[in-house]
Amino acid sequence: MNIKRTFDILSHLEKNHNKLDILCSKHNGKWNAYSVSDYRQNAEFFALGLLALGFKKGDKIATVSNNRPEWNFVDMGMSMIGVIHVPVYPTISEEEFTHIFTHSEVRLVIVSDAALHKKLEPLAKPIDSVEDVYTFNTINGANHWHKIMDLGKANKSEFQNKLVERRDSIVSDDVASIIYTSGTTGMPKGVMLTHDNFMSNVQGVYDLYPLSENSRTLSFLPLCHVFERMVNYLMQVKACSIYYAENLGTIAADLASVKANAFVTVPRVIERIYDRIVSKGEDLSGIKKTIFFWSMKLGEKYNSRNDNGFIYKLRLKLARKLVFSQWQKSFGGELDFVISGGAALQPRLSRLFIAAGIDLMEGYGLTETAPVIAANHLSEPDNLLIGSVGPVINNVEVKIDKDGEILVKGPNIMKGYYKEPELTKEVIDNKGWFHTGDIGTLVDNKFLKITDRKKEMFKTSSGKYVAPQPIENLLKESDYIEQAMVVGESEKFASALLSPNFDYLHKWAHDHKIHYRDNKELIKNKELLKVFQKEVAKTNKQIGQHEQIKRFRVVYEPWTSASGELSATLKLKRRVLYNKYADLLRKIYAYESDEENKGSISFN
């Protein structure tokens, strides 16, 4: 592979894989396919339309959209004339939208649907740089993106030479996109990524996964997410057929409909899938239920080296026949592998899915690294280690700093933060090493293992360091716990806030004939608090004494990106949570009695 600019993917496809279904989306319950020729033509007409509107190299356009072929058309159209794509999450706050549109000085905003148009047009129009708001869907009173396409078609003869000239002037070091980080602490920063950043990363993972022009993949993580975007470029280079899910609620149905061979995801989606599988198992009875949960426990003991022993392999063969084969059927019957990124994946989920015959492999990277740094894979024996994020990819260097921080160097490192040269200097040193802010180690001098975020580690009053993320992941292994935040900076001990899995709690309450008015009343139930105490105790047995959770509080609100406690990539917004639960945290460390502090438990 020797593709240096993102839009060169189109030439590569036309030359090598002129297939009829490179991009697919569903309308009125039916999958519609776009060919490589359709893709190229739509991208070029959009580029010509922008030239007719007077767009110059370095101008910016923001998109706020669901995943769809049109996203790719405008992305490629922008890139081939040097317009910088600013993709934005649809779920962020109005304050963040205003900041991004203003800070990046976008000239146009393109949104997907009526709800986003209604929300964002009043925010965008008053911004000096914004000239107009367009939509992908047809909406009364709104400018449809086809207006730009039609303008390109009508003026093709006038601007075709200019398109060729502009396209030939684009070099691999030109900025292709500014992606604003999800902002777990303060307003998001604009990460400038070049054509080479993206395409070198595609090159780095090119040989790691069994993808070909015969592969069908489902795409549902937002394309504004750097991980999904780079993987979409990879799948296009490999000439896979990419199917865009209707929405998160249709993933299971779409996987089955498409008979997908692969997809990429974040741990939260895997956790949701796991919850649904467990729920179905709970609905069974008698011997079927016994076999189901026997298989689940067996799967969680799977060793990635596949050396559990002869007896285990016999039992696993039986479990696959009786239980796990049904998983494959629910996914369409042809799912080969899943790649997880964006946050830490619970190792037991990897073990369970791989035992079930679905290779669930974790990778690691950041927006600033375009994004992949390391990834588990099966292209060669012994390149998968559950609990790690895999070997470092070929064209990237990693070293562990004296304080344990992971430093990275390579062609995937961002050009810098937009309009923030001082912040750029803080993370890229004078030798070109990018400081990730993550703490990690190399297992067997090969597998990168992330232990925590450098800024999230805290020290108790006894001087002991606590890394919260691994503890939080252990807590989340409980069926009762959806999210957890471990705290304890400068305190005598570590504590935790727990946001329950309310679907599971409601079923538990029904089975135990517990009546309650709302979640606020439910989480104060003494029997339920005893259950949470047992779950926390399980975690405490697996960690060091100074890390153990001495007191916890169960909250009655779910934490979501929509309500602000999670980022768009479903990471904890710790600052938001600290502010929201400041009173509860004060009570925890004021050592109130359990009667006064209902919903909280102490371990003495």
C-alpha positions as CSV (number, residue, x, y, z in Angstrom):
1,M,0.0,0.0,0.0
2,N,1.4,3.4,-1.0
3,I,-1.4,5.9,-0.5
4,K,-0.3,9.2,1.0
5,R,-3.4,11.4,0.7
6,T,-6.9,10.3,1.9
7,F,-8.6,11.0,-1.4
8,D,-6.1,8.8,-3.3
9,I,-8.1,5.9,-1.8
10,L,-10.6,6.7,-4.6
11,S,-8.0,6.2,-7.4
12,H,-6.8,3.1,-5.7
13,L,-10.3,1.6,-5.6
14,E,-11.1,2.5,-9.2
15,K,-7.8,0.9,-10.4
16,N,-8.0,-2.2,-8.3
17,H,-11.5,-2.8,-7.0
18,N,-14.3,-1.1,-9.0
19,K,-17.0,-2.8,-6.9
20,L,-20.7,-2.0,-6.8
21,D,-21.2,-1.9,-3.0
22,I,-18.4,-0.1,-1.3
23,L,-20.7,2.0,0.9
24,C,-24.2,0.9,1.9
25,S,-27.0,2.5,4.0
26,K,-30.6,1.5,4.8
27,H,-33.7,3.5,3.6
28,N,-37.2,2.3,4.4
29,G,-35.9,-1.0,5.6
30,K,-33.9,-1.7,2.4
31,W,-30.1,-1.6,2.0
32,N,-29.0,0.8,-0.8
33,A,-25.5,0.4,-2.2
34,Y,-23.1,3.0,-3.8
35,S,-20.4,1.8,-6.2
36,V,-16.8,3.0,-6.3
37,S,-17.8,5.1,-9.4
38,D,-20.7,6.7,-7.4
39,Y,-18.4,7.5,-4.6
40,R,-15.8,9.1,-6.8
41,Q,-18.4,11.1,-8.8
42,N,-20.2,12.4,-5.7
43,A,-17.0,13.4,-4.1
44,E,-15.8,15.3,-7.2
45,F,-19.2,17.1,-7.7
46,F,-19.1,18.2,-4.1
47,A,-15.5,19.5,-4.5
48,L,-16.5,21.3,-7.7
49,G,-19.4,22.9,-5.9
50,L,-17.2,24.2,-3.1
51,L,-14.8,25.7,-5.7
52,A,-17.8,27.4,-7.3
53,L,-18.6,28.8,-3.9
54,G,-15.1,30.2,-3.6
55,F,-13.6,27.8,-1.1
56,K,-9.9,28.0,-0.7
57,K,-7.3,25.7,0.6
58,G,-7.3,25.8,4.5
59,D,-11.0,26.8,4.8
60,K,-13.0,24.6,7.1
61,I,-16.4,22.9,7.0
62,A,-18.0,21.2,10.1
63,T,-20.2,18.1,9.8
64,V,-22.6,17.0,12.6
65,S,-24.1,13.7,11.4
66,N,-24.9,10.1,11.8
67,N,-22.8,7.5,9.9
68,R,-23.9,7.5,6.2
69,P,-22.3,7.4,2.7
70,E,-22.8,11.1,2.3
71,W,-20.4,11.7,5.2
72,N,-17.7,10.1,3.0
73,F,-18.7,12.0,-0.1
74,V,-18.2,15.4,1.6
75,D,-15.1,14.2,3.4
76,M,-13.4,13.2,0.2
77,G,-14.7,16.2,-1.7
78,M,-13.2,18.5,0.9
79,S,-9.9,16.7,1.1
80,M,-9.2,16.8,-2.6
81,I,-9.3,20.6,-2.7
82,G,-7.6,21.2,0.6
83,V,-10.7,22.2,2.7
84,I,-10.3,21.0,6.3
85,H,-13.0,18.7,7.6
86,V,-14.1,19.4,11.2
87,P,-16.3,16.5,12.2
88,V,-18.3,17.0,15.4
89,Y,-20.2,14.7,17.8
90,P,-23.9,15.2,17.6
91,T,-24.3,14.6,21.4
92,I,-22.1,17.4,22.8
93,S,-23.4,20.5,24.7
94,E,-24.4,23.7,23.0
95,E,-21.5,25.4,24.7
96,E,-19.1,23.0,23.1
97,F,-20.7,23.3,19.6
98,T,-20.4,27.1,19.9
99,H,-16.8,26.8,21.0
100,I,-15.8,24.4,18.1
101,F,-17.6,26.4,15.4
102,T,-16.1,29.7,16.6
103,H,-12.6,28.4,17.4
104,S,-12.2,26.5,14.1
105,E,-13.7,29.3,12.0
106,V,-15.8,27.0,9.9
107,R,-17.5,28.5,6.8
108,L,-20.2,25.9,6.5
109,V,-22.0,23.5,8.9
110,I,-23.6,20.4,7.5
111,V,-26.0,18.5,9.7
112,S,-27.8,15.2,9.2
113,D,-31.4,15.7,10.2
114,A,-34.2,18.1,11.3
115,A,-33.5,17.8,15.0
116,L,-29.9,18.8,14.6
117,H,-30.8,21.6,12.1
118,K,-33.3,23.0,14.6
119,K,-30.7,22.9,17.4
120,L,-27.6,24.1,15.6
121,E,-28.8,26.7,13.0
122,P,-29.5,29.2,15.8
123,L,-26.1,28.5,17.3
124,A,-24.1,28.6,14.1
125,K,-25.7,31.5,12.2
126,P,-24.6,34.3,14.7
127,I,-20.9,33.1,14.4
128,D,-19.1,35.5,12.1
129,S,-17.3,32.8,10.0
130,V,-20.4,30.7,9.4
131,E,-22.0,31.4,6.0
132,D,-24.7,28.8,6.0
133,V,-26.1,25.5,7.4
134,Y,-26.8,22.6,5.1
135,T,-28.5,19.2,5.7
136,F,-28.2,15.7,4.4
137,N,-31.9,14.9,4.9
138,T,-34.5,16.8,3.0
139,I,-36.0,19.4,5.4
140,N,-38.5,22.1,4.6
141,G,-36.8,25.5,4.7
142,A,-33.3,24.1,4.9
143,N,-30.5,24.1,2.4
144,H,-30.0,20.6,1.1
145,W,-26.4,19.5,0.5
146,H,-27.3,18.6,-3.1
147,K,-27.4,22.3,-3.8
148,I,-23.6,22.2,-3.6
149,M,-23.5,19.1,-5.7
150,D,-25.8,20.6,-8.3
151,L,-23.6,23.7,-8.4
152,G,-20.6,21.5,-9.0
153,K,-22.4,19.7,-11.9
154,A,-23.5,22.9,-13.5
155,N,-20.0,24.5,-13.3
156,K,-17.9,21.4,-14.1
157,S,-16.5,22.7,-17.3
158,E,-15.4,25.9,-15.6
159,F,-13.8,24.4,-12.5
160,Q,-12.6,21.0,-13.6
161,N,-9.0,22.2,-14.4
162,K,-9.0,24.1,-11.1
163,L,-10.0,20.9,-9.3
164,V,-7.1,19.0,-10.9
165,E,-4.7,21.8,-10.1
166,R,-5.8,22.1,-6.5
167,R,-5.8,18.3,-6.0
168,D,-2.2,18.1,-7.4
169,S,-1.1,20.8,-5.0
170,I,-2.2,18.8,-1.9
171,V,0.8,17.1,-0.1
172,S,0.7,14.4,2.5
173,D,1.7,16.9,5.3
174,D,-1.3,19.1,4.7
175,V,-3.9,19.2,7.4
176,A,-6.9,17.0,6.4
177,S,-9.0,17.3,9.5
178,I,-9.3,19.1,12.8
179,I,-10.8,16.7,15.4
180,Y,-11.9,18.2,18.7
181,T,-11.1,16.0,21.6
182,S,-14.1,15.0,23.8
183,G,-13.2,17.4,26.6
184,T,-13.1,15.3,29.8
185,T,-11.4,18.3,31.4
186,G,-12.6,21.7,30.1
187,M,-13.3,22.8,26.5
188,P,-12.1,20.4,23.8
189,K,-8.9,21.1,21.9
190,G,-8.6,20.9,18.1
191,V,-6.2,18.1,17.0
192,M,-4.7,18.8,13.6
193,L,-4.3,15.6,11.6
194,T,-2.6,15.4,8.2
195,H,-3.2,13.1,5.3
196,D,-0.1,11.3,6.2
197,N,-1.2,10.9,9.9
198,F,-4.2,9.0,8.7
199,M,-2.7,7.0,5.9
200,S,0.4,6.0,7.8
201,N,-1.9,4.6,10.4
202,V,-3.8,2.7,7.8
203,Q,-0.4,1.3,6.6
204,G,0.5,0.4,10.2
205,V,-2.5,-1.9,10.7
206,Y,-2.9,-2.9,7.0
207,D,-1.7,-6.5,7.5
208,L,-3.1,-7.2,11.0
209,Y,-6.7,-8.3,10.2
210,P,-8.3,-10.7,7.6
211,L,-10.1,-8.1,5.6
212,S,-10.6,-8.3,1.8
213,E,-13.0,-7.2,-1.0
214,N,-15.2,-10.1,0.1
215,S,-15.6,-8.8,3.6
216,R,-18.7,-7.1,4.9
217,T,-18.3,-4.8,7.9
218,L,-20.8,-2.9,10.0
219,S,-20.0,0.7,11.0
220,F,-21.8,2.3,13.9
221,L,-19.3,4.2,16.0
222,P,-19.5,7.9,15.0
223,L,-17.3,8.7,12.0
224,C,-16.3,11.8,13.8
225,H,-14.5,9.4,16.2
226,V,-10.9,9.1,14.9
227,F,-10.9,5.4,15.5
228,E,-13.9,4.7,13.4
229,R,-12.8,7.1,10.7
230,M,-9.3,5.6,10.3
231,V,-10.8,2.1,10.3
232,N,-13.3,3.2,7.6
233,Y,-10.3,4.4,5.5
234,L,-8.6,1.0,6.1
235,M,-11.8,-0.9,5.0
236,Q,-12.0,1.2,1.9
237,V,-8.4,0.6,1.0
238,K,-9.1,-3.1,1.5
239,A,-12.3,-2.7,-0.7
240,C,-14.6,-4.1,2.1
241,S,-18.3,-3.5,1.7
242,I,-19.1,-1.0,4.5
243,Y,-22.7,-1.0,5.9
244,Y,-23.8,1.9,8.1
245,A,-26.1,0.9,10.9
246,E,-29.4,2.8,11.1
247,N,-28.7,3.7,14.8
248,L,-27.3,2.1,18.0
249,G,-30.6,0.5,18.6
250,T,-30.5,-1.5,15.4
251,I,-26.9,-2.9,15.7
252,A,-28.0,-6.5,16.5
253,A,-30.6,-6.5,13.7
254,D,-28.2,-4.9,11.2
255,L,-25.4,-7.4,12.1
256,A,-27.7,-10.3,11.4
257,S,-29.1,-8.7,8.2
258,V,-25.7,-7.9,6.7
259,K,-24.0,-11.1,8.0
260,A,-21.1,-8.9,9.0
261,N,-17.6,-10.4,9.2
262,A,-16.2,-7.6,11.4
263,F,-16.9,-4.4,13.2
264,V,-15.1,-2.0,15.6
265,T,-16.6,-0.8,18.8
266,V,-16.0,0.7,22.2
267,P,-16.2,-1.4,25.5
268,R,-19.6,0.1,26.5
269,V,-21.3,-1.5,23.5
270,I,-19.7,-4.9,24.2
271,E,-20.9,-4.5,27.8
272,R,-24.4,-3.8,26.6
273,I,-24.3,-6.9,24.3
274,Y,-23.0,-9.0,27.2
275,D,-25.9,-7.7,29.4
276,R,-28.5,-8.7,26.8
277,I,-26.9,-12.1,26.5
278,V,-27.0,-12.6,30.3
279,S,-30.6,-11.4,30.4
280,K,-31.6,-14.0,27.9
281,G,-29.8,-16.6,30.0
282,E,-31.7,-15.5,33.1
283,D,-35.0,-16.1,31.2
284,L,-34.1,-19.8,30.7
285,S,-35.1,-22.4,33.2
286,G,-34.0,-25.9,34.3
287,I,-31.2,-27.7,32.6
288,K,-30.9,-25.1,29.8
289,K,-30.2,-22.3,32.3
290,T,-27.7,-24.5,34.1
291,I,-25.9,-25.3,30.8
292,F,-26.0,-21.6,29.8
293,F,-24.2,-20.3,32.9
294,W,-21.8,-23.2,33.0
295,S,-20.8,-22.2,29.5
296,M,-20.4,-18.6,30.5
297,K,-18.2,-19.4,33.5
298,L,-16.1,-21.8,31.3
299,G,-15.7,-19.0,28.7
300,E,-14.4,-16.5,31.3
301,K,-11.6,-18.9,32.1
302,Y,-10.3,-19.0,28.5
303,N,-6.5,-18.4,28.1
304,S,-5.5,-16.4,25.1
305,R,-2.6,-18.8,24.6
306,N,-5.3,-21.6,24.2
307,D,-3.3,-23.8,26.6
308,N,-6.0,-24.4,29.2
309,G,-5.6,-28.2,28.8
310,F,-7.2,-31.1,27.1
311,I,-10.2,-31.4,29.4
312,Y,-11.0,-27.7,29.1
313,K,-10.9,-27.9,25.3
314,L,-13.4,-30.8,25.4
315,R,-15.7,-28.8,27.6
316,L,-15.3,-25.7,25.5
317,K,-16.1,-27.7,22.3
318,L,-19.4,-28.8,24.0
319,A,-20.2,-25.3,25.2
320,R,-19.7,-23.9,21.7
321,K,-22.0,-26.5,20.3
322,L,-24.8,-26.0,22.9
323,V,-24.6,-22.3,23.7
324,F,-22.0,-20.2,21.9
325,S,-23.1,-21.3,18.5
326,Q,-26.3,-19.4,19.2
327,W,-24.3,-16.2,19.7
328,Q,-22.9,-16.5,16.2
329,K,-26.4,-17.0,14.8
330,S,-27.6,-13.8,16.5
331,F,-24.7,-11.9,14.9
332,G,-25.6,-13.2,11.5
333,G,-23.5,-16.4,11.6
334,E,-20.4,-15.1,9.9
335,L,-18.8,-12.7,12.4
336,D,-15.0,-13.4,12.5
337,F,-13.6,-10.6,14.8
338,V,-14.3,-7.5,16.7
339,I,-11.9,-4.7,17.5
340,S,-12.4,-2.7,20.6
341,G,-10.8,0.7,21.4
342,G,-11.5,4.1,23.0
343,A,-11.4,2.8,26.6
344,A,-10.2,-0.1,28.6
345,L,-11.9,-3.4,27.9
346,Q,-12.7,-5.8,30.7
347,P,-10.4,-8.8,30.1
348,R,-13.1,-11.3,31.0
349,L,-15.2,-10.0,28.1
350,S,-12.3,-10.7,25.7
351,R,-11.9,-14.2,27.2
352,L,-15.6,-14.9,26.9
353,F,-16.0,-13.8,23.3
354,I,-12.9,-15.5,22.1
355,A,-14.0,-18.7,23.8
356,A,-17.3,-18.3,22.0
357,G,-15.4,-18.3,18.7
358,I,-15.6,-14.5,18.1
359,D,-12.1,-12.9,18.3
360,L,-12.6,-9.8,20.5
361,M,-9.3,-7.9,20.4
362,E,-8.3,-4.7,22.1
363,G,-6.3,-1.9,20.6
364,Y,-5.0,1.5,21.9
365,G,-4.5,5.0,20.7
366,L,-5.5,8.6,21.0
367,T,-6.9,11.3,18.7
368,E,-3.5,12.9,18.7
369,T,-1.9,9.7,17.3
370,A,-4.5,9.2,14.4
371,P,-5.1,6.9,16.4
372,V,-3.6,3.4,16.7
373,I,-0.4,2.9,18.7
374,A,-0.8,-0.8,19.6
375,A,-3.3,-3.5,18.8
376,N,-3.9,-7.2,19.5
377,H,-4.2,-9.2,16.3
378,L,-4.0,-12.7,14.9
379,S,-1.9,-12.2,11.7
380,E,0.9,-14.2,13.3
381,P,0.9,-16.6,16.3
382,D,1.3,-15.1,19.8
383,N,0.3,-11.6,18.9
384,L,-2.7,-11.5,21.2
385,L,-2.5,-11.2,25.0
386,I,-5.7,-10.6,26.9
387,G,-5.4,-7.8,29.3
388,S,-3.0,-5.9,27.1
389,V,-3.6,-3.6,24.1
390,G,-1.3,-5.7,22.0
391,P,2.0,-5.2,20.2
392,V,3.0,-1.7,19.0
393,I,2.2,-1.4,15.3
394,N,5.1,-1.5,12.8
395,N,5.7,2.1,11.9
396,V,5.3,3.5,15.5
397,E,7.9,3.7,18.3
398,V,7.0,3.5,22.0
399,K,9.1,4.0,25.1
400,I,8.1,4.0,28.8
401,D,9.3,7.2,30.5
402,K,10.9,7.1,34.0
403,D,7.5,7.9,35.6
404,G,5.8,5.1,33.7
405,E,4.2,7.4,31.1
406,I,3.9,6.0,27.5
407,L,5.8,8.1,24.9
408,V,5.1,7.7,21.2
409,K,6.9,8.7,18.0
410,G,6.0,8.1,14.4
411,P,4.3,9.5,11.3
412,N,0.9,9.2,13.0
413,I,1.6,12.0,15.5
414,M,-0.6,15.0,15.1
415,K,0.7,18.3,13.6
416,G,-0.4,20.0,16.8
417,Y,-3.3,21.6,18.6
418,Y,-5.0,24.2,16.4
419,K,-4.2,27.7,17.6
420,E,-2.5,26.3,20.7
421,P,1.3,26.2,20.1
422,E,2.1,26.2,23.9
423,L,-0.2,23.3,24.6
424,T,1.4,21.5,21.6
425,K,4.8,22.0,23.2
426,E,3.6,20.5,26.5
427,V,2.8,17.2,24.8
428,I,5.3,16.9,22.0
429,D,8.9,17.3,23.3
430,N,11.9,18.6,21.4
431,K,12.8,15.1,20.3
432,G,9.5,14.5,18.7
433,W,8.1,12.2,21.4
434,F,4.4,12.6,22.1
435,H,3.5,12.3,25.8
436,T,0.3,10.3,26.0
437,G,-0.7,11.0,29.6
438,D,-1.2,7.2,30.0
439,I,0.8,5.0,32.4
440,G,1.8,1.6,31.1
441,T,4.4,-1.1,30.8
442,L,5.6,-3.6,28.1
443,V,4.8,-7.2,29.0
444,D,7.5,-9.6,27.7
445,N,9.0,-6.5,26.1
446,K,6.3,-6.8,23.4
447,F,2.7,-6.3,24.7
448,L,1.7,-2.8,25.8
449,K,-0.4,-2.8,28.9
450,I,-2.2,0.4,30.1
451,T,-2.4,0.7,33.8
452,D,-4.0,4.2,34.2
453,R,-4.2,7.8,33.1
454,K,-1.3,9.8,34.6
455,K,-3.5,12.7,35.5
456,E,-6.1,10.4,37.1
457,M,-3.8,8.7,39.5
458,F,-4.0,10.1,43.0
459,K,-2.1,9.8,46.2
460,T,-3.8,9.1,49.6
461,S,-2.8,10.9,52.7
462,S,-0.5,8.0,53.6
463,G,1.5,8.7,50.4
464,K,0.3,5.6,48.5
465,Y,-0.5,6.0,44.8
466,V,-3.9,4.7,43.6
467,A,-4.7,4.1,39.9
468,P,-8.5,4.3,39.7
469,Q,-9.1,3.0,36.2
470,P,-8.2,-0.7,36.8
471,I,-10.3,-0.7,40.0
472,E,-13.2,0.9,38.2
473,N,-13.0,-1.8,35.5
474,L,-13.1,-4.5,38.2
475,L,-16.1,-3.0,39.8
476,K,-17.9,-2.8,36.4
477,E,-17.5,-6.5,36.0
478,S,-20.4,-6.8,38.4
479,D,-23.8,-7.2,36.8
480,Y,-25.2,-4.6,39.3
481,I,-22.7,-1.8,38.4
482,E,-22.9,0.2,35.2
483,Q,-20.3,2.8,36.0
484,A,-17.9,3.5,38.8
485,M,-15.6,6.4,39.8
486,V,-12.9,5.8,42.4
487,V,-11.8,8.8,44.5
488,G,-9.5,9.5,47.4
489,E,-7.0,12.3,46.6
490,S,-5.2,13.2,49.9
491,E,-7.7,11.2,51.9
492,K,-7.0,8.3,54.3
493,F,-8.5,5.8,51.9
494,A,-10.1,5.2,48.5
495,S,-13.8,5.4,48.0
496,A,-16.2,5.0,45.1
497,L,-19.3,6.4,43.5
498,L,-21.3,3.6,41.9
499,S,-24.0,4.2,39.2
500,P,-26.0,1.0,39.0
501,N,-27.2,-1.1,36.0
502,F,-30.8,-0.2,36.6
503,D,-32.2,-2.7,34.1
504,Y,-30.6,-5.4,36.2
505,L,-31.6,-3.9,39.5
506,H,-35.3,-3.6,38.4
507,K,-35.2,-7.3,37.5
508,W,-33.6,-8.1,40.9
509,A,-36.2,-6.1,42.7
510,H,-39.0,-7.9,40.9
511,D,-37.5,-11.3,41.7
512,H,-37.1,-10.4,45.4
513,K,-40.6,-8.9,45.6
514,I,-39.2,-5.5,46.6
515,H,-41.5,-2.5,46.0
516,Y,-40.2,1.0,45.3
517,R,-41.5,4.3,43.9
518,D,-38.4,5.2,42.0
519,N,-34.7,4.5,41.6
520,K,-33.9,6.9,44.5
521,E,-35.9,4.8,46.9
522,L,-34.6,1.5,45.4
523,I,-30.9,2.2,46.0
524,K,-31.6,2.8,49.7
525,N,-33.0,-0.7,50.1
526,K,-30.9,-2.5,52.8
527,E,-30.9,-5.8,51.1
528,L,-29.7,-4.3,47.9
529,L,-27.0,-2.4,49.7
530,K,-25.8,-5.7,51.1
531,V,-25.5,-7.0,47.5
532,F,-23.4,-4.0,46.5
533,Q,-21.3,-4.5,49.6
534,K,-20.5,-8.1,48.4
535,E,-19.7,-6.9,44.9
536,V,-17.3,-4.3,46.2
537,A,-15.8,-6.9,48.5
538,K,-15.1,-9.1,45.5
539,T,-13.1,-6.3,43.9
540,N,-11.2,-5.6,47.2
541,K,-9.9,-9.2,47.2
542,Q,-8.3,-8.6,43.9
543,I,-6.3,-5.4,44.7
544,G,-3.7,-4.1,47.1
545,Q,-4.7,-3.1,50.6
546,H,-4.0,0.6,50.0
547,E,-6.2,0.5,46.9
548,Q,-9.2,-1.1,48.5
549,I,-12.6,0.7,48.6
550,K,-13.3,1.5,52.2
551,R,-16.6,3.3,51.6
552,F,-18.8,3.7,48.6
553,R,-22.0,5.5,47.6
554,V,-24.7,4.2,45.2
555,V,-26.2,7.0,43.2
556,Y,-29.7,7.0,41.7
557,E,-28.9,8.5,38.3
558,P,-27.5,6.7,35.3
559,W,-24.4,8.4,33.8
560,T,-24.6,9.1,30.1
561,S,-23.0,11.4,27.5
562,A,-26.4,13.0,27.0
563,S,-26.7,13.9,30.7
564,G,-23.1,15.1,30.8
565,E,-21.3,12.6,33.1
566,L,-19.6,10.7,30.2
567,S,-17.8,12.2,27.2
568,A,-18.9,11.5,23.7
569,T,-16.5,8.5,23.7
570,L,-18.1,7.3,26.9
571,K,-15.2,8.1,29.3
572,L,-15.9,9.4,32.7
573,K,-16.0,13.2,33.0
574,R,-14.3,13.3,36.4
575,R,-14.5,17.0,36.9
576,V,-18.2,17.0,36.1
577,L,-18.8,14.1,38.5
578,Y,-16.7,15.7,41.3
579,N,-18.8,18.9,41.0
580,K,-22.1,17.0,40.7
581,Y,-21.5,14.8,43.8
582,A,-19.4,17.2,45.9
583,D,-21.8,17.0,48.8
584,L,-21.9,13.2,48.7
585,L,-18.1,13.1,48.6
586,R,-17.9,15.4,51.6
587,K,-20.3,13.2,53.5
588,I,-18.3,10.1,52.7
589,Y,-15.1,11.5,54.1
590,A,-16.9,13.1,57.0
591,Y,-17.4,9.5,58.2
592,E,-21.1,9.9,58.7
593,S,-23.0,6.9,60.2
594,D,-24.6,4.5,57.7
595,E,-28.0,5.5,59.0
596,E,-27.4,9.1,58.1
597,N,-25.6,8.3,54.9
598,K,-28.1,5.8,53.4
599,G,-26.8,4.4,50.1
600,S,-23.3,4.3,51.5
601,I,-21.4,1.4,53.0
602,S,-18.2,1.3,55.1
603,F,-15.7,-1.5,55.3
604,N,-13.9,-1.4,58.6
